[in-house]
Amino acid sequence: MPKIKTKKSASKRFRVRPGGTVKRGFAFKSHILTKKTTKNKRQLRGTTEVHQSDVPSIKAMMPYA
């Protein structure tokens, strides 16, 4: 069997933690930041966990993570 390719877009967006949970960044933080409040931009910093219903599809996109 050939190796399974990793979806590169998924590998750039998600990281799989050692326990199996998947972390992701927040959306709406890349551009057009002038109209967003400082509080809103501050709360979009950091990472959060992906919802459990989405984890199987993400792990299928990243088979070796």
All heavy atoms as TSV, in Angstrom:
chain	resi	resn	atom	element	x	y	z
A	1	MET	N	N	0.842	-1.192	0.000
A	1	MET	CA	C	0.000	0.000	0.000
A	1	MET	C	C	0.884	1.251	0.000
A	1	MET	O	O	1.862	1.311	0.741
A	1	MET	CB	C	-0.876	0.040	1.248
A	1	MET	CG	C	-1.995	-0.978	1.268
A	1	MET	SD	S	-3.224	-0.695	0.000
A	1	MET	CE	C	-3.898	0.853	0.519
A	2	PRO	N	N	0.511	2.244	-0.809
A	2	PRO	CA	C	1.269	3.497	-0.776
A	2	PRO	C	C	0.933	4.301	0.471
A	2	PRO	O	O	-0.065	4.040	1.151
A	2	PRO	CB	C	0.815	4.216	-2.042
A	2	PRO	CG	C	-0.532	3.656	-2.331
A	2	PRO	CD	C	-0.504	2.236	-1.852
A	3	LYS	N	N	1.809	5.241	0.752
A	3	LYS	CA	C	1.562	6.115	1.889
A	3	LYS	C	C	0.361	7.008	1.599
A	3	LYS	O	O	0.065	7.335	0.453
A	3	LYS	CB	C	2.773	6.983	2.157
A	3	LYS	CG	C	3.993	6.239	2.607
A	3	LYS	CD	C	5.121	7.215	2.820
A	3	LYS	CE	C	6.394	6.500	3.155
A	3	LYS	NZ	N	7.521	7.439	3.260
A	4	ILE	N	N	-0.314	7.435	2.671
A	4	ILE	CA	C	-1.445	8.357	2.548
A	4	ILE	C	C	-0.909	9.771	2.657
A	4	ILE	O	O	-0.119	10.078	3.551
A	4	ILE	CB	C	-2.482	8.096	3.652
A	4	ILE	CG1	C	-2.945	6.651	3.608
A	4	ILE	CG2	C	-3.680	9.025	3.489
A	4	ILE	CD1	C	-3.779	6.258	4.802
A	5	LYS	N	N	-1.311	10.631	1.728
A	5	LYS	CA	C	-0.849	12.012	1.779
A	5	LYS	C	C	-1.612	12.785	2.848
A	5	LYS	O	O	-2.809	12.573	3.057
A	5	LYS	CB	C	-1.051	12.692	0.431
A	5	LYS	CG	C	-0.041	12.289	-0.611
A	5	LYS	CD	C	-0.157	13.186	-1.824
A	5	LYS	CE	C	0.938	12.885	-2.813
A	5	LYS	NZ	N	0.839	13.776	-3.995
A	6	THR	N	N	-0.911	13.696	3.487
A	6	THR	CA	C	-1.515	14.601	4.460
A	6	THR	C	C	-2.101	15.794	3.726
A	6	THR	O	O	-1.479	16.320	2.805
A	6	THR	CB	C	-0.449	15.081	5.460
A	6	THR	OG1	O	0.049	13.960	6.173
A	6	THR	CG2	C	-1.031	16.082	6.434
A	7	LYS	N	N	-3.308	16.211	4.120
A	7	LYS	CA	C	-3.877	17.453	3.588
A	7	LYS	C	C	-3.092	18.611	4.189
A	7	LYS	O	O	-3.152	18.852	5.397
A	7	LYS	CB	C	-5.353	17.576	3.965
A	7	LYS	CG	C	-6.224	16.462	3.432
A	7	LYS	CD	C	-6.531	16.656	1.981
A	7	LYS	CE	C	-7.549	15.620	1.516
A	7	LYS	NZ	N	-7.771	15.667	0.096
A	8	LYS	N	N	-2.337	19.318	3.363
A	8	LYS	CA	C	-1.450	20.351	3.865
A	8	LYS	C	C	-2.217	21.512	4.488
A	8	LYS	O	O	-1.738	22.130	5.434
A	8	LYS	CB	C	-0.551	20.870	2.742
A	8	LYS	CG	C	0.509	19.868	2.345
A	8	LYS	CD	C	1.353	19.497	3.538
A	8	LYS	CE	C	2.552	18.678	3.150
A	8	LYS	NZ	N	3.407	18.405	4.308
A	9	SER	N	N	-3.406	21.809	3.982
A	9	SER	CA	C	-4.193	22.891	4.583
A	9	SER	C	C	-4.593	22.544	6.004
A	9	SER	O	O	-4.608	23.406	6.887
A	9	SER	CB	C	-5.425	23.173	3.735
A	9	SER	OG	O	-6.243	22.020	3.649
A	10	ALA	N	N	-4.884	21.274	6.264
A	10	ALA	CA	C	-5.253	20.854	7.614
A	10	ALA	C	C	-4.040	20.862	8.539
A	10	ALA	O	O	-4.151	21.247	9.707
A	10	ALA	CB	C	-5.872	19.463	7.579
A	11	SER	N	N	-2.877	20.481	8.020
A	11	SER	CA	C	-1.688	20.439	8.879
A	11	SER	C	C	-1.244	21.841	9.274
A	11	SER	O	O	-0.594	22.013	10.297
A	11	SER	CB	C	-0.553	19.705	8.170
A	11	SER	OG	O	-0.113	20.429	7.044
A	12	LYS	N	N	-1.581	22.846	8.467
A	12	LYS	CA	C	-1.241	24.219	8.816
A	12	LYS	C	C	-2.228	24.814	9.817
A	12	LYS	O	O	-1.892	25.759	10.520
A	12	LYS	CB	C	-1.216	25.086	7.559
A	12	LYS	CG	C	-0.094	24.724	6.609
A	12	LYS	CD	C	-0.252	25.427	5.277
A	12	LYS	CE	C	0.757	24.889	4.274
A	12	LYS	NZ	N	0.547	25.451	2.940
A	13	ARG	N	N	-3.436	24.278	9.879
A	13	ARG	CA	C	-4.476	24.842	10.743
A	13	ARG	C	C	-4.609	24.158	12.088
A	13	ARG	O	O	-5.078	24.774	13.054
A	13	ARG	CB	C	-5.826	24.775	10.033
A	13	ARG	CG	C	-5.989	25.746	8.900
A	13	ARG	CD	C	-7.333	25.520	8.214
A	13	ARG	NE	N	-7.612	26.568	7.253
A	13	ARG	CZ	C	-7.236	26.566	5.982
A	13	ARG	NH1	N	-6.524	25.548	5.529
A	13	ARG	NH2	N	-7.533	27.554	5.175
A	14	PHE	N	N	-4.244	22.880	12.173
A	14	PHE	CA	C	-4.500	22.093	13.372
A	14	PHE	C	C	-3.230	21.455	13.883
A	14	PHE	O	O	-2.319	21.143	13.117
A	14	PHE	CB	C	-5.531	20.988	13.091
A	14	PHE	CG	C	-6.817	21.490	12.504
A	14	PHE	CD1	C	-7.132	21.252	11.178
A	14	PHE	CD2	C	-7.712	22.207	13.278
A	14	PHE	CE1	C	-8.316	21.709	10.636
A	14	PHE	CE2	C	-8.896	22.674	12.742
A	14	PHE	CZ	C	-9.193	22.426	11.421
A	15	ARG	N	N	-3.181	21.229	15.203
A	15	ARG	CA	C	-2.109	20.480	15.843
A	15	ARG	C	C	-2.758	19.416	16.726
A	15	ARG	O	O	-3.676	19.732	17.491
A	15	ARG	CB	C	-1.237	21.394	16.708
A	15	ARG	CG	C	-0.459	22.432	15.935
A	15	ARG	CD	C	0.733	21.829	15.224
A	15	ARG	NE	N	1.453	22.820	14.436
A	15	ARG	CZ	C	1.274	23.021	13.135
A	15	ARG	NH1	N	0.367	22.332	12.478
A	15	ARG	NH2	N	1.994	23.914	12.487
A	16	VAL	N	N	-2.253	18.198	16.644
A	16	VAL	CA	C	-2.771	17.108	17.469
A	16	VAL	C	C	-1.903	17.011	18.715
A	16	VAL	O	O	-0.683	16.864	18.629
A	16	VAL	CB	C	-2.774	15.778	16.699
A	16	VAL	CG1	C	-3.312	14.659	17.579
A	16	VAL	CG2	C	-3.621	15.905	15.446
A	17	ARG	N	N	-2.522	17.099	19.862
A	17	ARG	CA	C	-1.809	17.014	21.137
A	17	ARG	C	C	-1.515	15.550	21.464
A	17	ARG	O	O	-2.129	14.649	20.908
A	17	ARG	CB	C	-2.665	17.628	22.244
A	17	ARG	CG	C	-2.824	19.130	22.121
A	17	ARG	CD	C	-3.755	19.616	23.189
A	17	ARG	NE	N	-3.815	21.068	23.214
A	17	ARG	CZ	C	-4.841	21.747	23.692
A	17	ARG	NH1	N	-5.882	21.116	24.196
A	17	ARG	NH2	N	-4.831	23.070	23.686
A	18	PRO	N	N	-0.577	15.309	22.376
A	18	PRO	CA	C	-0.240	13.923	22.710
A	18	PRO	C	C	-1.418	13.100	23.223
A	18	PRO	O	O	-1.469	11.890	23.018
A	18	PRO	CB	C	0.829	14.070	23.790
A	18	PRO	CG	C	1.444	15.393	23.528
A	18	PRO	CD	C	0.337	16.259	23.004
A	19	GLY	N	N	-2.372	13.734	23.883
A	19	GLY	CA	C	-3.532	12.994	24.387
A	19	GLY	C	C	-4.571	12.682	23.341
A	19	GLY	O	O	-5.550	11.995	23.619
A	20	GLY	N	N	-4.411	13.211	22.125
A	20	GLY	CA	C	-5.351	12.939	21.050
A	20	GLY	C	C	-6.296	14.080	20.753
A	20	GLY	O	O	-7.017	14.034	19.752
A	21	THR	N	N	-6.330	15.105	21.613
A	21	THR	CA	C	-7.183	16.248	21.316
A	21	THR	C	C	-6.518	17.097	20.237
A	21	THR	O	O	-5.309	17.050	20.048
A	21	THR	CB	C	-7.426	17.105	22.569
A	21	THR	OG1	O	-6.163	17.569	23.054
A	21	THR	CG2	C	-8.137	16.317	23.645
A	22	VAL	N	N	-7.325	17.871	19.535
A	22	VAL	CA	C	-6.838	18.693	18.434
A	22	VAL	C	C	-7.043	20.146	18.807
A	22	VAL	O	O	-8.126	20.534	19.256
A	22	VAL	CB	C	-7.598	18.360	17.129
A	22	VAL	CG1	C	-7.040	19.172	15.971
A	22	VAL	CG2	C	-7.496	16.884	16.823
A	23	LYS	N	N	-6.001	20.961	18.626
A	23	LYS	CA	C	-6.133	22.376	18.930
A	23	LYS	C	C	-6.143	23.176	17.636
A	23	LYS	O	O	-5.599	22.750	16.613
A	23	LYS	CB	C	-5.036	22.859	19.871
A	23	LYS	CG	C	-3.646	22.884	19.308
A	23	LYS	CD	C	-2.688	23.455	20.342
A	23	LYS	CE	C	-1.297	23.617	19.765
A	23	LYS	NZ	N	-0.378	24.242	20.711
A	24	ARG	N	N	-6.775	24.341	17.708
A	24	ARG	CA	C	-6.913	25.203	16.545
A	24	ARG	C	C	-6.837	26.648	16.990
A	24	ARG	O	O	-7.010	26.961	18.172
A	24	ARG	CB	C	-8.266	24.974	15.861
A	24	ARG	CG	C	-9.449	25.377	16.738
A	24	ARG	CD	C	-10.759	25.419	15.977
A	24	ARG	NE	N	-11.871	25.723	16.854
A	24	ARG	CZ	C	-12.265	26.947	17.174
A	24	ARG	NH1	N	-11.621	27.993	16.709
A	24	ARG	NH2	N	-13.302	27.135	17.964
A	25	GLY	N	N	-6.562	27.527	16.039
A	25	GLY	CA	C	-6.588	28.954	16.303
A	25	GLY	C	C	-7.974	29.504	16.044
A	25	GLY	O	O	-8.870	28.798	15.573
A	26	PHE	N	N	-8.154	30.777	16.345
A	26	PHE	CA	C	-9.447	31.423	16.133
A	26	PHE	C	C	-9.500	32.064	14.757
A	26	PHE	O	O	-8.477	32.526	14.231
A	26	PHE	CB	C	-9.676	32.497	17.193
A	26	PHE	CG	C	-9.924	31.931	18.564
A	26	PHE	CD1	C	-8.920	31.903	19.510
A	26	PHE	CD2	C	-11.155	31.416	18.900
A	26	PHE	CE1	C	-9.137	31.392	20.761
A	26	PHE	CE2	C	-11.398	30.891	20.150
A	26	PHE	CZ	C	-10.379	30.877	21.088
A	27	ALA	N	N	-10.675	32.113	14.185
A	27	ALA	CA	C	-10.884	32.789	12.904
A	27	ALA	C	C	-11.077	34.289	13.135
A	27	ALA	O	O	-11.152	34.747	14.283
A	27	ALA	CB	C	-12.100	32.202	12.200
A	28	PHE	N	N	-11.159	35.037	12.055
A	28	PHE	CA	C	-11.441	36.480	12.062
A	28	PHE	C	C	-10.313	37.294	12.676
A	28	PHE	O	O	-10.545	38.343	13.243
A	28	PHE	CB	C	-12.767	36.790	12.792
A	28	PHE	CG	C	-13.920	35.980	12.294
A	28	PHE	CD1	C	-14.467	34.987	13.086
A	28	PHE	CD2	C	-14.439	36.192	11.036
A	28	PHE	CE1	C	-15.534	34.238	12.641
A	28	PHE	CE2	C	-15.509	35.446	10.578
A	28	PHE	CZ	C	-16.053	34.462	11.377
A	29	LYS	N	N	-9.063	36.837	12.566
A	29	LYS	CA	C	-7.952	37.564	13.171
A	29	LYS	C	C	-6.873	37.891	12.152
A	29	LYS	O	O	-5.775	38.277	12.509
A	29	LYS	CB	C	-7.355	36.724	14.314
A	29	LYS	CG	C	-6.344	37.428	15.199
A	29	LYS	CD	C	-6.968	38.510	16.033
A	29	LYS	CE	C	-5.990	39.530	16.565
A	29	LYS	NZ	N	-4.863	39.022	17.288
A	30	SER	N	N	-7.171	37.745	10.858
A	30	SER	CA	C	-6.109	37.900	9.868
A	30	SER	C	C	-6.074	39.283	9.226
A	30	SER	O	O	-4.991	39.804	8.963
A	30	SER	CB	C	-6.246	36.836	8.784
A	30	SER	OG	O	-7.515	36.938	8.173
A	31	HIS	N	N	-7.211	39.865	8.943
A	31	HIS	CA	C	-7.212	41.179	8.298
A	31	HIS	C	C	-8.498	41.911	8.659
A	31	HIS	O	O	-9.372	41.364	9.323
A	31	HIS	CB	C	-7.058	41.050	6.776
A	31	HIS	CG	C	-8.127	40.229	6.135
A	31	HIS	ND1	N	-9.324	40.737	5.736
A	31	HIS	CD2	C	-8.177	38.912	5.836
A	31	HIS	CE1	C	-10.065	39.777	5.209
A	31	HIS	NE2	N	-9.407	38.666	5.262
A	32	ILE	N	N	-8.596	43.160	8.216
A	32	ILE	CA	C	-9.707	44.068	8.551
A	32	ILE	C	C	-9.849	44.155	10.070
A	32	ILE	O	O	-10.911	43.915	10.644
A	32	ILE	CB	C	-11.042	43.647	7.884
A	32	ILE	CG1	C	-10.831	43.280	6.420
A	32	ILE	CG2	C	-12.058	44.777	7.967
A	32	ILE	CD1	C	-12.081	42.778	5.725
A	33	LEU	N	N	-8.741	44.482	10.723
A	33	LEU	CA	C	-8.736	44.522	12.177
A	33	LEU	C	C	-9.101	45.895	12.730
A	33	LEU	O	O	-9.291	46.031	13.939
A	33	LEU	CB	C	-7.356	44.112	12.699
A	33	LEU	CG	C	-6.926	42.682	12.347
A	33	LEU	CD1	C	-5.503	42.445	12.772
A	33	LEU	CD2	C	-7.849	41.671	12.969
A	34	THR	N	N	-9.198	46.913	11.874
A	34	THR	CA	C	-9.449	48.257	12.382
A	34	THR	C	C	-10.865	48.407	12.917
A	34	THR	O	O	-11.084	49.161	13.869
A	34	THR	CB	C	-9.209	49.298	11.278
A	34	THR	OG1	O	-9.985	48.947	10.131
A	34	THR	CG2	C	-7.751	49.343	10.906
A	35	LYS	N	N	-11.802	47.698	12.340
A	35	LYS	CA	C	-13.188	47.828	12.803
A	35	LYS	C	C	-13.520	46.903	13.967
A	35	LYS	O	O	-14.619	46.973	14.498
A	35	LYS	CB	C	-14.159	47.589	11.644
A	35	LYS	CG	C	-14.097	46.210	11.050
A	35	LYS	CD	C	-15.173	46.016	9.987
A	35	LYS	CE	C	-14.822	46.753	8.710
A	35	LYS	NZ	N	-15.738	46.432	7.608
A	36	LYS	N	N	-12.589	46.053	14.347
A	36	LYS	CA	C	-12.821	45.160	15.477
A	36	LYS	C	C	-12.289	45.805	16.752
A	36	LYS	O	O	-11.257	46.472	16.748
A	36	LYS	CB	C	-12.125	43.817	15.234
A	36	LYS	CG	C	-12.747	43.071	14.069
A	36	LYS	CD	C	-11.964	41.895	13.633
A	36	LYS	CE	C	-12.596	41.311	12.376
A	36	LYS	NZ	N	-11.656	40.661	11.506
A	37	THR	N	N	-12.989	45.585	17.839
A	37	THR	CA	C	-12.606	46.210	19.096
A	37	THR	C	C	-11.354	45.536	19.662
A	37	THR	O	O	-11.026	44.399	19.325
A	37	THR	CB	C	-13.738	46.095	20.124
A	37	THR	OG1	O	-13.976	44.720	20.405
A	37	THR	CG2	C	-15.006	46.728	19.592
A	38	THR	N	N	-10.677	46.260	20.542
A	38	THR	CA	C	-9.487	45.713	21.184
A	38	THR	C	C	-9.839	44.480	22.007
A	38	THR	O	O	-9.093	43.505	22.031
A	38	THR	CB	C	-8.844	46.777	22.079
A	38	THR	OG1	O	-8.641	47.954	21.313
A	38	THR	CG2	C	-7.522	46.301	22.624
A	39	LYS	N	N	-10.976	44.514	22.673
A	39	LYS	CA	C	-11.409	43.365	23.463
A	39	LYS	C	C	-11.640	42.147	22.575
A	39	LYS	O	O	-11.242	41.029	22.921
A	39	LYS	CB	C	-12.694	43.717	24.214
A	39	LYS	CG	C	-13.249	42.568	25.035
A	39	LYS	CD	C	-14.534	42.960	25.724
A	39	LYS	CE	C	-15.113	41.796	26.488
A	39	LYS	NZ	N	-16.380	42.158	27.141
A	40	ASN	N	N	-12.266	42.375	21.435
A	40	ASN	CA	C	-12.536	41.267	20.524
A	40	ASN	C	C	-11.240	40.662	19.994
A	40	ASN	O	O	-11.070	39.434	19.970
A	40	ASN	CB	C	-13.398	41.764	19.366
A	40	ASN	CG	C	-13.945	40.642	18.534
A	40	ASN	OD1	O	-13.794	39.468	18.862
A	40	ASN	ND2	N	-14.582	40.990	17.431
A	41	LYS	N	N	-10.294	41.503	19.614
A	41	LYS	CA	C	-9.018	40.998	19.107
A	41	LYS	C	C	-8.234	40.282	20.194
A	41	LYS	O	O	-7.577	39.270	19.929
A	41	LYS	CB	C	-8.192	42.158	18.530
A	41	LYS	CG	C	-8.757	42.708	17.235
A	41	LYS	CD	C	-7.879	43.789	16.663
A	41	LYS	CE	C	-8.118	45.100	17.355
A	41	LYS	NZ	N	-7.495	46.237	16.629
A	42	ARG	N	N	-8.295	40.762	21.428
A	42	ARG	CA	C	-7.603	40.120	22.533
A	42	ARG	C	C	-8.186	38.734	22.809
A	42	ARG	O	O	-7.455	37.790	23.099
A	42	ARG	CB	C	-7.694	40.998	23.776
A	42	ARG	CG	C	-6.940	40.457	24.976
A	42	ARG	CD	C	-6.984	41.422	26.139
A	42	ARG	NE	N	-8.331	41.627	26.627
A	42	ARG	CZ	C	-9.004	42.786	26.562
A	42	ARG	NH1	N	-8.458	43.844	25.996
A	42	ARG	NH2	N	-10.217	42.891	27.049
A	43	GLN	N	N	-9.498	38.610	22.701
A	43	GLN	CA	C	-10.136	37.322	22.971
A	43	GLN	C	C	-9.927	36.313	21.848
A	43	GLN	O	O	-10.144	35.121	22.049
A	43	GLN	CB	C	-11.632	37.525	23.230
A	43	GLN	CG	C	-11.896	38.202	24.561
A	43	GLN	CD	C	-13.366	38.490	24.797
A	43	GLN	OE1	O	-14.165	38.501	23.870
A	43	GLN	NE2	N	-13.724	38.751	26.040
A	44	LEU	N	N	-9.484	36.782	20.675
A	44	LEU	CA	C	-9.207	35.874	19.571
A	44	LEU	C	C	-7.774	35.338	19.598
A	44	LEU	O	O	-7.404	34.537	18.755
A	44	LEU	CB	C	-9.451	36.587	18.235
A	44	LEU	CG	C	-10.905	36.931	17.921
A	44	LEU	CD1	C	-10.984	37.737	16.649
A	44	LEU	CD2	C	-11.751	35.681	17.807
A	45	ARG	N	N	-6.965	35.777	20.567
A	45	ARG	CA	C	-5.605	35.265	20.688
A	45	ARG	C	C	-5.621	33.839	21.208
A	45	ARG	O	O	-6.591	33.385	21.806
A	45	ARG	CB	C	-4.805	36.121	21.669
A	45	ARG	CG	C	-4.331	37.426	21.118
A	45	ARG	CD	C	-3.437	38.085	22.152
A	45	ARG	NE	N	-3.519	39.546	22.039
A	45	ARG	CZ	C	-3.420	40.389	23.056
A	45	ARG	NH1	N	-3.264	39.940	24.279
A	45	ARG	NH2	N	-3.504	41.678	22.859
A	46	GLY	N	N	-4.514	33.155	21.018
A	46	GLY	CA	C	-4.363	31.837	21.612
A	46	GLY	C	C	-5.055	30.751	20.813
A	46	GLY	O	O	-5.359	30.911	19.639
A	47	THR	N	N	-5.285	29.637	21.470
A	47	THR	CA	C	-5.864	28.465	20.811
A	47	THR	C	C	-6.998	27.906	21.649
A	47	THR	O	O	-7.159	28.244	22.818
A	47	THR	CB	C	-4.803	27.363	20.619
A	47	THR	OG1	O	-4.265	27.000	21.884
A	47	THR	CG2	C	-3.700	27.821	19.696
A	48	THR	N	N	-7.770	27.032	21.023
A	48	THR	CA	C	-8.845	26.321	21.705
A	48	THR	C	C	-8.931	24.927	21.108
A	48	THR	O	O	-8.283	24.627	20.105
A	48	THR	CB	C	-10.182	27.073	21.557
A	48	THR	OG1	O	-11.164	26.426	22.356
A	48	THR	CG2	C	-10.648	27.119	20.120
A	49	GLU	N	N	-9.740	24.086	21.731
A	49	GLU	CA	C	-9.884	22.722	21.241
A	49	GLU	C	C	-10.944	22.665	20.155
A	49	GLU	O	O	-11.923	23.404	20.169
A	49	GLU	CB	C	-10.290	21.781	22.372
A	49	GLU	CG	C	-9.170	21.462	23.327
A	49	GLU	CD	C	-9.548	20.382	24.322
A	49	GLU	OE1	O	-10.622	19.763	24.149
A	49	GLU	OE2	O	-8.786	20.164	25.264
A	50	VAL	N	N	-10.735	21.750	19.213
A	50	VAL	CA	C	-11.721	21.476	18.169
A	50	VAL	C	C	-12.850	20.667	18.798
A	50	VAL	O	O	-12.628	19.844	19.695
A	50	VAL	CB	C	-11.055	20.708	17.010
A	50	VAL	CG1	C	-12.070	20.232	15.999
A	50	VAL	CG2	C	-10.013	21.576	16.347
A	51	HIS	N	N	-14.078	20.900	18.340
A	51	HIS	CA	C	-15.223	20.161	18.864
A	51	HIS	C	C	-15.065	18.670	18.567
A	51	HIS	O	O	-14.526	18.279	17.525
A	51	HIS	CB	C	-16.516	20.683	18.233
A	51	HIS	CG	C	-17.730	20.232	18.966
A	51	HIS	ND1	N	-18.412	19.086	18.616
A	51	HIS	CD2	C	-18.380	20.748	20.036
A	51	HIS	CE1	C	-19.441	18.925	19.442
A	51	HIS	NE2	N	-19.440	19.925	20.319
A	52	GLN	N	N	-15.533	17.838	19.498
A	52	GLN	CA	C	-15.338	16.395	19.395
A	52	GLN	C	C	-15.945	15.793	18.132
A	52	GLN	O	O	-15.448	14.796	17.612
A	52	GLN	CB	C	-15.925	15.697	20.628
A	52	GLN	CG	C	-15.078	15.858	21.869
A	52	GLN	CD	C	-13.702	15.239	21.688
A	52	GLN	OE1	O	-13.569	14.154	21.148
A	52	GLN	NE2	N	-12.672	15.948	22.119
A	53	SER	N	N	-17.024	16.389	17.614
A	53	SER	CA	C	-17.639	15.838	16.408
A	53	SER	C	C	-16.793	16.074	15.165
A	53	SER	O	O	-16.980	15.397	14.153
A	53	SER	CB	C	-19.034	16.442	16.210
A	53	SER	OG	O	-18.930	17.847	16.043
A	54	ASP	N	N	-15.860	17.037	15.210
A	54	ASP	CA	C	-15.011	17.327	14.059
A	54	ASP	C	C	-13.661	16.612	14.107
A	54	ASP	O	O	-12.944	16.586	13.106
A	54	ASP	CB	C	-14.754	18.835	13.962
A	54	ASP	CG	C	-16.028	19.610	13.713
A	54	ASP	OD1	O	-16.906	19.080	13.002
A	54	ASP	OD2	O	-16.148	20.736	14.227
A	55	VAL	N	N	-13.314	16.025	15.230
A	55	VAL	CA	C	-11.995	15.415	15.395
A	55	VAL	C	C	-11.773	14.247	14.435
A	55	VAL	O	O	-10.690	14.156	13.834
A	55	VAL	CB	C	-11.785	14.989	16.864
A	55	VAL	CG1	C	-10.549	14.127	17.013
A	55	VAL	CG2	C	-11.669	16.221	17.738
A	56	PRO	N	N	-12.720	13.336	14.214
A	56	PRO	CA	C	-12.436	12.224	13.290
A	56	PRO	C	C	-12.111	12.666	11.871
A	56	PRO	O	O	-11.214	12.098	11.239
A	56	PRO	CB	C	-13.724	11.387	13.325
A	56	PRO	CG	C	-14.349	11.704	14.623
A	56	PRO	CD	C	-14.005	13.119	14.899
A	57	SER	N	N	-12.777	13.676	11.366
A	57	SER	CA	C	-12.483	14.123	10.005
A	57	SER	C	C	-11.120	14.809	9.931
A	57	SER	O	O	-10.417	14.669	8.936
A	57	SER	CB	C	-13.582	15.062	9.516
A	57	SER	OG	O	-13.638	16.224	10.329
A	58	ILE	N	N	-10.730	15.500	10.997
A	58	ILE	CA	C	-9.415	16.139	11.004
A	58	ILE	C	C	-8.319	15.078	11.075
A	58	ILE	O	O	-7.296	15.166	10.395
A	58	ILE	CB	C	-9.313	17.137	12.157
A	58	ILE	CG1	C	-10.231	18.318	11.893
A	58	ILE	CG2	C	-7.888	17.616	12.355
A	58	ILE	CD1	C	-10.414	19.249	13.054
A	59	LYS	N	N	-8.526	14.059	11.884
A	59	LYS	CA	C	-7.528	12.995	11.971
A	59	LYS	C	C	-7.445	12.212	10.676
A	59	LYS	O	O	-6.391	11.648	10.345
A	59	LYS	CB	C	-7.848	12.078	13.144
A	59	LYS	CG	C	-7.562	12.751	14.481
A	59	LYS	CD	C	-7.621	11.777	15.615
A	59	LYS	CE	C	-7.202	12.478	16.890
A	59	LYS	NZ	N	-7.252	11.576	18.059
A	60	ALA	N	N	-8.533	12.137	9.912
A	60	ALA	CA	C	-8.472	11.477	8.606
A	60	ALA	C	C	-7.671	12.303	7.618
A	60	ALA	O	O	-7.009	11.761	6.732
A	60	ALA	CB	C	-9.887	11.252	8.076
A	61	MET	N	N	-7.707	13.633	7.754
A	61	MET	CA	C	-6.927	14.501	6.874
A	61	MET	C	C	-5.444	14.474	7.218
A	61	MET	O	O	-4.603	14.761	6.372
A	61	MET	CB	C	-7.450	15.936	6.936
A	61	MET	CG	C	-8.790	16.132	6.294
A	61	MET	SD	S	-9.250	17.855	6.220
A	61	MET	CE	C	-10.150	18.045	7.735
A	62	MET	N	N	-5.127	14.149	8.490
A	62	MET	CA	C	-3.739	14.106	8.936
A	62	MET	C	C	-3.451	12.707	9.486
A	62	MET	O	O	-3.466	12.494	10.711
A	62	MET	CB	C	-3.488	15.190	9.987
A	62	MET	CG	C	-3.774	16.559	9.483
A	62	MET	SD	S	-3.183	17.863	10.556
A	62	MET	CE	C	-3.844	17.443	12.128
A	63	PRO	N	N	-3.218	11.731	8.633
A	63	PRO	CA	C	-3.139	10.348	9.113
A	63	PRO	C	C	-1.933	10.043	9.982
A	63	PRO	O	O	-1.959	9.099	10.754
A	63	PRO	CB	C	-3.084	9.539	7.809
A	63	PRO	CG	C	-2.571	10.489	6.787
A	63	PRO	CD	C	-3.073	11.835	7.187
A	64	TYR	N	N	-0.870	10.840	9.891
A	64	TYR	CA	C	0.340	10.534	10.649
A	64	TYR	C	C	0.548	11.476	11.828
A	64	TYR	O	O	1.603	11.454	12.448
A	64	TYR	CB	C	1.554	10.577	9.730
A	64	TYR	CG	C	1.407	9.589	8.591
A	64	TYR	CD1	C	1.161	10.025	7.301
A	64	TYR	CD2	C	1.485	8.224	8.828
A	64	TYR	CE1	C	0.999	9.140	6.262
A	64	TYR	CE2	C	1.337	7.314	7.797
A	64	TYR	CZ	C	1.087	7.776	6.519
A	64	TYR	OH	O	0.914	6.879	5.503
A	65	ALA	N	N	-0.429	12.298	12.154
A	65	ALA	CA	C	-0.307	13.243	13.260
A	65	ALA	C	C	-0.644	12.555	14.578
A	65	ALA	O	O	-1.364	11.583	14.629
A	65	ALA	CB	C	-1.227	14.428	13.050
